[in-house]
Amino acid sequence: GQSLGYGFVNYVEAGDADRAIGALNGLKLQTKTIKVSYARPSSASIRDANLYVSGLPKGMGQKEMEQLFSQYGRIITSRILVDQVTG
């Protein structure tokens, strides 16, 4: 159940994504520095509101990531990529 250090956050409003990038990109979490940037849009409805997050601590869970990012706006969806072999 360990994170691979990558995640995605989808906001309702593009401005919320901008604020999250501005506040969280480069933030140190435990021994990691996270990178937050726009993900490639999968549809026009989420363009500029879909974030890619890398460098998450291996022990960070879904709830912790949502708590960190929810202070910047309403999240549509989020997920942390997890090793498919170990779960």
Buried (B, 14 or more C-beta within 10 A) or exposed (E): EBBEBBBBBBBBBBEBBBBBBEBBBEEEBEEBEBBBEBBEEEEEEBBBBBBBBBBBBEEBBEEBBBEBBBEBBEBBEBEBBBEEEEE
